[in-house]
Amino acid sequence: MDIQLCLNEYIKELESEVMKILSDPKTDKRTKNLAMKPLTSKKKIIKNTIEALELVDKVHKEEMEKVKGEY
């Protein structure tokens, strides 16, 4: 399975978890904020990872094209 697909699935799970926290009327604002911080941090890290993977793929393709052009 593609790593990026797995990471996107994980983002969906995080978003689902966020929605559960936000929709719980029993939880006060402070508790919601505390619960949200690690989830938003994880999502940002995953998005940065996806961008890094895309950049690596792009650079790899460019290098492969250069090698093909030399032969």
Number of C-alpha atoms within 10 A of each C-alpha: 5 6 10 16 11 11 16 15 12 15 19 13 13 18 15 12 15 17 12 11 17 17 11 10 9 8 12 10 11 9 10 15 13 10 15 18 12 12 16 15 11 15 20 13 12 17 16 12 14 17 13 12 14 13 12 12 12 12 12 12 12 12 12 12 11 11 10 9 8 7 5
